[in-house]
Every structure is written in C-alpha cells, then in structure tokens.
C-alpha cells in the first residue's frame, strides 16, 4: 500500500511540475518550460550524442554504436540527414539501399531506447562534402544557397519533402522516437528584419516542415556566441524556432602541449537568460572532440582531447549553469570513406570522440557515463534556479569556483565545484558550506585533484529516501524490486561524507576496504529541527568498491572513480526516459549492452577484452549470471548481489595474412594513342558556377557531371608549344600531375593549406611539331567546400580552372578537351556504395576495386607496392585474402601504410569496393586506416586495392602495407554475418568505362 501511495504521489507531483508547460499547439507529447523538456508529460534530461550514419556504411553496426551510446548513459541521438549522400542527381533520392535506409536507423534507435533529434538540413556543415548540399548542384545550379532565392528553394524543397515524409511517420506522436527537429544549422541571423533573406528562408523551411506533417518542436543551433538567432525571446521578426540552441567548442586544446586550453565557459547561463529565458537551455552541439585537418596531427596524438577529465569538468560545468539538454559532437565520428569529407578533414573522422572510429569505448566515454547516469535519474535537477555562483562561493578558498542550483519546489541543492582556473593541475583541499533543509553544514576535507569537478548535493530525493547531503558525486540510484540502491564515486584517497535526512541512528554493515565512521551532523543556521536528528557517514575512498548496507534498507555502493568506469545500469525497458525502477546494476566488464531477467538468471549481453570479475545487483532472487550465452559460476554476496567471472579474449589468436599483390598500369590515358572516344567532351563556353573560368572551354568537373573523386583530363593541340599554365583546384592537400605525349612535364604535389595551385610547365622537350599532341592531367580531390569556405562553398569549382597554352610569348589554343570521372557519372551505377565512392582512375572505372574482379594474365603481373614506380605514373595493386575470425569476437582491423621520406604520392585504398582511405605521405598525418565489419569480411574472402600515384618522376613506393588488429573483444553482438548485400560484385559491363 505504501508503494501504491508513493506512485500516486509521484504522478501527482509530475502533473503539478509540468502544469506550466509550453507546447507548439501541434502536439502535447513534447513540451517545455524554462527548466527542461517534457516528453509524454515527464521531465527528462536530454543527454544525446551525434551520430552520422553516412560515416558507417554498415547498418548492422548502427545498432552496435547506438547500444554503446545507451550503455554509456546517453538517451538520445542527434542525426544529420545528408542531402548529398542520398541524391546522386536532381530530385532522385535513395532511401532504400542498406547504408541509406534511414528507416532502419530510426527503428534501431527506437529498439535500443534512444530519442532522435532530427537535423535534415538542407545544409548541415559537419565537415562533410559540400556541407551536405547535393553535389549535383556544385555546378552552380543550386542558386544562392542558404537564402530565400527561388532557384535554391526549388532545389531543396524536393529533398526536404522526401526526408520529412519519413521523419514525420517516426515522430513520437506516431509511435516513433523523433522528439525534436532542427531547422537548418548554424545559420546566423545577423540582421533582425522581416525582409532579411535569411528570415524568409527560415520561414520557408519551417512552412515546408509543417506541411510535411512535422509536429514535434523545432530547434536551432547558434554558431557559438557570434549572433542572436531564431529565438522567440529576442527580436523575433520571423523564422524563430520553438527551442533555441547554442553550440560550443570551448576546449582550446593543442596536440603538442597537453597543458594548453581547458578553460571552461562560464557565460552560458547568462547567455540563455538573455536570449531564450522562456525555454530550457539547449546545447545541440557540445564539444566531445575536435576536427583535425591535412598536414596536422592524427587524433591518437592529441592526448588532451582524450582525457576523461574533459568530460568531468566541462559537462558538469554545463549542468552547473542549468543546461538540461545537451548533445555531444561527436559521440562517434566514423570515417570519411568514399569522398565523404570536406577538404578540411582527412579520411578519419575519429574526432577524438568518446567512441573511437574503431567503435571502441574511450575512457572519456566512461567518465561521461558517470555524469549521464546521474542526470538520467535526478528529477530534482530538472527544476532549478540559479542560487549563486562565483569564485570562493560556498567554499573556503578562492581557488575554487562553484555553481549553486536550487530546486524551488523540493529544496534540493546542486553544488558544482571546479578549480577557479580550470587548467590548473594543483590539488586543492577546502571546506564547503552546504545549505540543507535542516541548516547549513560545513563539510571539511573536500578535495579536487587538479582537473576535476564535483557535484555535491543536498536534500537529494531518491525513492522514499532523502539524502540530506553528500560530498561524494552521486553516480545513480535505483529502486530495484523495491530495494533502494545508491551509487557514489570519488577518487582513491579522497575523503567524503553523506547523511540521510530522516534517520537518526542507522546501523550498518561494511563490505569492502573503506573505513566508515559515523557521527552527528553539526549545523549552523539550523531550522526548527534539532541538530542531533541527522548522522553523517565519513569515509576515505579506497581502490575498488565498498558496499554499505544500512538498516533503513538502503544499499550504498562507494566506488573509486576508475572502478566506477566499469559500472553500468542497463535498462529493462525500451523507454529512453529510464526510471530508477527499470534498470539493473552491473560492475566489472568493458561494456554491457542489454539485460533481461528470468526466474533464476540475469542474462547479460556485452563485450570484454580482458577476463574480469562481474557483479550484478537486481534487488531480486536470481541465482545465476548468464554472460553472452554462457552460464557463469555464480555466488551470492552477503548483501544480495551476484558475482562471477566474465571471459575476455586475451587468449584468442588472431591470424592475419601478409599481403601479396598483383600489379597493373592504371594510367594508360597518359599515352597519346589511348582511345578516349567515349569520354565527355568539354565544350561549354560559360558556367553557372560563381568561379570564373581562367580559360575556355570550361573545364570545371561538375559542369560535366563529375563531382567527387580524382578526375582525368586529356587536352589536344596541334604542333609545337613551349609551355602551358595550368591551374587546378581540388581542395586542401590535393595535387595534380601532367604528362605530354606520355612524358611527365610537372604538376603540384599538394599543400595542406592551399586549395588551388598553378604551374607553368615546360613543353619544349615533349611537344611534337606537325603532329597532334596530347596533354593528360590527373587532378586529386579532397572534397567540395562547406559554405564557410569562400567565396561560394559547394559551388567553388573543382578540377581544372584553366589551361593556357603558349608558343613562346604567343598564346595558342587547345583543339579539344575531354574529361573522365567516376564510372557512369551521376547515373550512380553502384547505389549501395553511393555516388561519391568512386573516382576517375582507370582501375576504378573498370571495377578493379570490386570483389569478384579477376585480374587477367595479359594485363597483370606479380608486383609489390614496396617496389612501386621508378617514375611518375599510377600503379594499381590488387590482392585477395581470407579471414577466419571467431564468430564471437569483435576485432577492429585496419591497414597501416608508410612510405620512405620525401615520397610524393597519393594512394587510394579500396576494401571490397569501398574507398576507405586516402594516404598522402608528403602531407599526412594519417597512416592507419580502420575497416569495419561489413566493409571487411571478418569471416570470408576480401579484396584490397591500392592505387599508388607517383606524382613526380622520382617515382614512389610504400615501405609498409600491413594488416593489423586494434584490439580483440569477446562479444555477444553477432558480428558473424553475411555481408554480401553490402558488397555488390564486379560485372563485365564495367569494361565500357575505359
């Protein structure tokens, strides 16, 4: 009966707490007020992670990633839907092939138990090719992008209609998990006027969205604190959204100085109070890592970005400023395979994210989990006012800064503590002054270990209990089959204390190594309650875990921080808003994906690299742990948990082959007698592109239907010529090479900071008088630009911008130009891998990269990239091999490439038909390229191709091309699948694209 009344009272409290909620008058299932979002009438802290499905082309692995999001405390995903990825040509959209079936993604999110924040553009940014705008519009046909231009609207409207039709039926109103919908991205409203073209553009997008049946609240994403855009609370002249959002990337880290940066932003609260005070505070993109570009560093080198202290300090800093909605960008980055990246990034989009490109959980994610699980259950946190903040606030030293939030209804307090100078690595010990409902408590010996933050609590309610105060961080709590269990954490050696409000003299039992003492709480400024009513429990945290069993029925886990990283609270419900009753506590493994309970067993699915102890607490009477289908030897502890040993993979042998190759010439086009009769003729005298052609005819690749990837040009002229001035633009690090009549005449090997380059090439020794001469130019490509790259973003031309021919001081003319790009151009002949995956190289056009291609004896011979080329040119290296990785293992695999010093080359890496890496040794930085299951067959045959382009007559070779394993995990996730649907095979019709 007590439990029934508790449930009724909780429901009544929820009704009262949400009575002042605001809706958009289209749905009452998602509402908001100045404190938090409410879903189905319940307040919820949105802790989301960005996920780009395009950067992981295997939809089965979408579940793998999302399960790891859920396991590490996230309750939502934020998702860009990229126009460029789905539309090979105008008004044609692919939502059916495996990697583009967004219904599968939305279903997976629902099944895993994650809300969805939809971000369909039409512009996304995201360091993706063209910022996500359709590449078929890179010829200038998009009009004035991101404005109210009618030409642009005619381009984006069909895309928005198509993607919105899918999103609409997956809204929470119709049984789906889409709860929010972002309009555009980082569009700055610099002029607040109803006639502003940006205002008109936003209104057109919002009208299209509502006409398509989108009823959930709309949101925005302000580009840092650089403008004040689209809020109903500030100069609303049109185009405003329901919930304003602000993105932030405040780390300021250096890859060479681990002590740089780490200055938190302390003005979020005031910003939101100024510009969106009637709405909850939303950070739709908050730094979880950062991009790195060509010629810089690889993500693994940037240790500061991987530090779990970043999550601890920065995410708690957000909570201290009343943020109740935040999304980590990126939670998992993935790979810029198949020319997906913009020129500002290389192949890896690892992003130093909490979940590595190889789908491995980083320590930063483990620390994030401790914070996310706290926000998941802390209802008191969802209605707070700022009580005070500042240096020396509520503490005994000016070395500490604090934020103090107070729930005006329950009196609960949240004290976020951090170093006043957050980059400091000093250890600071101090007292803090906590205001409780019984009076103010002075807590001594509070400690910050350098870059550490703590959230101290007062009058914290969990189940039928109230924690009067705690100087240890609360990780989570559960009401597990009626049993209250509280989990707290602190660093080893840190002293903490806590007290319950309504229990005067509890007895307790200790299981573990921590010594716990109890004594009466001393109050100042006491209330009418007497000071002896509360007893505090003081302990110094030891390594591992200590469990305290109290006579009031509460079980308390006291975890050392690194032990806490192995704590999980897998839900027993698919509802993303997980209640304290619908979870199980697990301690020990590397990852726990999901849980279910039978009459006598707790059934867990997860992953383990090493063999670990495992402890499970359900509050029930189960007797056995089942881990990944294996029943473990299990014993019950004195306090009711189950313990056993979960197997790992340290004794498992992974056998990877040494690669042996066949080689063929992949640049026959350099020879003057090559037959290019089927190539596209460059015969345009004008272009819609805002880029002005330097010579005619127009040579921009997009004007001729070739958008992504390397391009090959052939220009003809008659008689003698002395030089040619070539200008090419392929993006950062993209070089080019020219041959006249089969002889190398020069080029540019790329520059990490230059998008275009020009060179005057000497033709005096290679042009033939009284004959037709053929100039072959190969141009590299690292993506089309985002709109942040001037002057015209995606419409900045690619390929050759001009080629001026000279005979002495006199200008002469080419008689013709032809171009070749990816096989079929925008016909999208390989829809599974998509329109951006391929390039114009001879081997790619003929399908040499595809599984099932069999090299002919006439064209191919044994050869190694270690031997390479002794002059300029392009060699294609082809190999097949078998893998037989055990079915219960997850083994992230990759290839490591290297080249001798001063090598100038560009290497394309193809894996079972997927362009899964671009290695430019003279620029770098990337030398290791991971391949996920589905791109690679972990049990079966594989095809790898390396296209080695020697960019000068010095030639080029590799010094390393080796398969390797990043790690080995025993897993309950079924990686042993038939991936053939993801790997269309070679067909003979490829020969037509010579």
Secondary structure, DSSP 8 states (H G I E B T S, - for coil): -HHHHHHHHHHHHHHHHTTT-B--SS-SSEEE-SS-EEETTEEE-EEEEEE-GGGS--HHHHHHHHHHHHHTT--EEEEE--HHHH-SSTT-----SGGG-HHHHHHHHHHHT-EEEEE--S---TTBGGGGS-GGGGGTTT-STTSS-HHHHHHHHHHHHHHHHHHHHTBGGGTS-EEEEE-SSS----S--TT-HHHHHHHHHHHHHHHTT--SEEE--B-GGG---S-TTS---S---SB-BB-B------SS-TTS-------HHHHHHHH-TTS-EEEEEEESS----TTS--GGG-GGGG-HHHIIIIIHHHHHTTEEEEEEEEEE--B-GGG-B-TTS-SB--TT-SB-TTS-B-HHHHHHHHHHHHHHH-GGGGS-EEEEEEETTTBS-TTEEEEEEE-TTT--EEEEEEESSTT---EEEEEEEEEETTEEEEEEEEEEESS--EEEEEEEEETTEEEEEESSEEEEEEEETTEEEEEEEE-TT-EEEEEESS-SS--EEEESS--EEEEE--EES--SS-GGG-EEEEEE--SSEEEEEETTS-EEEEEEHHHHTTEE--BSSS-SS--TTSB-EEESSSEEEEEEE-SSEEEEEEEESS-EEEEEE-SS---EEEETTEE---EE-TTS-EEEEE--STT----------EEEES-GGGSTT---TTSEE---S--SSSS--SSSS--BGGGGT--SS-EEEEEEEES---EEEEEEE-STT--EEEEETTEEEEEE---TT-SEEEEEEE-TTT--TTSEEEEEEEE-------TTSTTTGGGS--EEEEEEEEETTEEE--SEEEEE-STTGGG-S-TTT-TTS--S-HHHHTTTTSTT----TTT-EE--TTT-BSSSEEEEEEEEEEEE--TTEE--EEEEEE--TT--EEEEEEETTEEEEEE-TTT----EEEE-BTTB-SEEEEEEEEEEEE-STT-B--SEEEEEES--EEESS------GGGS----GGGGGG-
